[in-house]
Amino acid sequence: MIVKEDVFYNLTKGRLTFEEVVKEILDFIQENPNFSYEVIVGCDSSSGKSPSFPLVIVVLRKGNGGRFFFKKIHFKNRVFHHLRERILQEVFLSCELALLLRENLEKEIKKINHPFSWEFKYIHTDISETGLTKDMIREVVALIKSNGFEAKIKPESFAASVVADRYT
């Protein structure tokens, strides 16, 4: 799995394995279990034929900040000739990470005795109703929904259009 390989980064914790990211998310939630939490995945890509794909996990402590983790993915032997290819790759990476992360979080949360409120239902995409990506909205939303998540597009997709975009 591409998204599980290599390392993620957190500005405070530095380099983390996927398993360490899961632990950090759970530790963050358990610090203040009386808040509600939301986990979001998003991805962006740089322009060009050999783009990088910053993939992010955002954990919101609703009304009280949050944390994020990111990694950059590069495809050494793959050339992306069209915007459509890059956008679909962003969505595939986001879905792969979201499915893996949800499975691991749910497994670890079952081990915790203290109840807390959390949800993991959104994947943020870097597409909008205006611009070059407007014709892809139905396809991208359907792909995300087919993986069991809800899609957010610009301007509501801050995980992709702000956080991931910062690392393109």
C-alpha positions in Angstrom: 0.0 0.0 0.0 1.4 3.3 -1.1 0.0 5.3 1.8 1.3 3.1 4.5 4.8 3.0 3.2 7.5 5.5 4.2 6.7 8.1 6.9 4.3 10.8 7.8 5.4 14.1 9.3 3.9 16.2 12.0 5.3 19.7 12.8 5.5 18.9 16.5 6.4 15.2 16.5 8.5 15.0 13.3 8.7 11.7 11.4 6.1 9.1 12.2 5.2 5.7 10.9 1.6 5.0 10.0 1.1 3.1 13.3 2.6 6.0 15.2 0.2 8.4 13.5 -2.8 6.2 14.7 -1.4 6.3 18.2 -0.9 10.1 18.1 -4.5 10.6 16.9 -5.8 8.4 19.8 -3.5 10.2 22.3 -4.8 13.6 21.1 -8.4 12.5 21.5 -7.8 11.0 25.0 -6.1 14.2 26.2 -9.6 15.8 26.2 -12.3 13.2 25.6 -15.1 15.5 26.4 -14.7 17.3 23.1 -16.1 16.0 19.8 -13.5 15.1 17.2 -13.5 14.8 13.4 -10.9 13.0 11.3 -10.5 14.2 7.7 -8.3 13.1 4.8 -7.3 15.2 1.8 -4.8 15.4 -1.0 -3.5 17.9 -3.5 -0.9 17.7 -6.2 1.7 20.0 -7.7 1.4 20.9 -11.4 3.6 19.4 -14.1 4.2 15.9 -15.5 5.9 14.6 -12.4 3.9 16.0 -9.6 4.2 15.4 -5.9 1.1 14.4 -3.9 0.9 15.8 -0.4 -1.6 13.6 1.5 -2.9 14.8 4.8 -4.8 13.6 7.9 -6.5 16.4 9.9 -7.8 15.7 13.3 -10.1 18.5 14.6 -11.0 19.0 18.2 -14.2 20.8 17.4 -14.1 24.3 18.7 -10.6 23.9 20.1 -8.0 23.4 17.4 -6.5 20.3 15.9 -3.5 18.5 14.5 -2.4 17.3 11.1 -0.1 14.8 9.6 1.2 14.7 6.1 3.4 12.8 3.7 4.5 13.5 0.1 4.1 10.8 -2.5 6.1 10.8 -5.7 5.6 8.3 -8.5 9.1 7.8 -10.0 8.1 6.0 -13.2 4.7 7.6 -13.8 4.0 10.7 -15.9 0.7 12.6 -15.5 -0.1 14.3 -18.8 -3.5 15.6 -17.9 -5.2 17.4 -14.9 -7.8 14.6 -14.8 -5.1 12.0 -14.2 -3.7 14.0 -11.3 -7.1 14.7 -9.7 -8.1 11.0 -9.9 -4.8 10.0 -8.4 -5.4 12.5 -5.5 -8.8 10.8 -4.9 -7.4 7.3 -5.1 -4.7 8.1 -2.6 -7.2 9.8 -0.3 -9.6 6.8 -0.4 -6.8 4.4 0.2 -5.5 6.3 3.2 -9.0 6.9 4.6 -10.0 3.2 4.4 -6.8 2.1 6.1 -7.0 4.8 8.7 -10.6 4.2 9.6 -10.0 0.4 9.9 -7.0 1.0 12.2 -8.7 3.7 14.3 -11.9 1.7 14.8 -9.8 -1.4 15.9 -7.8 0.7 18.4 -10.9 2.7 19.7 -12.6 -0.6 20.7 -9.7 -1.2 23.1 -10.4 2.1 24.9 -12.8 2.1 27.8 -13.6 5.8 28.0 -16.3 6.8 25.5 -15.7 9.9 23.3 -17.4 11.5 20.3 -15.7 11.2 17.0 -16.5 10.9 13.3 -14.6 10.1 10.2 -16.8 10.6 7.2 -15.2 13.2 4.9 -12.6 13.2 2.3 -11.7 16.7 1.1 -10.9 17.2 -2.6 -9.2 20.0 -4.4 -11.9 20.5 -7.0 -14.6 23.2 -7.3 -17.7 24.2 -9.2 -15.6 26.8 -11.1 -12.4 26.3 -13.0 -10.9 23.3 -14.8 -12.2 20.6 -12.4 -15.9 21.5 -12.5 -16.6 18.7 -15.0 -15.2 16.1 -12.6 -17.3 16.8 -9.6 -19.9 14.0 -10.1 -17.2 11.4 -10.9 -15.0 12.3 -7.9 -18.0 12.5 -5.5 -19.2 9.1 -6.7 -15.8 7.5 -6.3 -15.5 8.8 -2.7 -19.1 7.7 -1.9 -18.4 4.3 -3.3 -15.6 4.0 -0.7 -18.0 4.9 2.2 -17.2 8.5 2.7 -18.7 11.9 1.9 -16.9 14.3 -0.4 -16.2 18.0 0.4 -15.2 20.3 -2.5 -13.9 23.8 -2.5 -14.6 26.1 -0.6 -15.3 23.5 2.2 -12.4 21.2 1.5 -9.7 22.9 3.6 -7.8 19.7 4.3 -7.0 19.4 0.5 -7.1 23.0 -0.6 -5.3 24.6 2.3 -3.4 22.1 4.4 -2.2 19.7 1.6 -1.8 22.7 -0.8 0.7 24.2 1.6 3.0 21.2 0.9 2.8 21.0 -2.9 
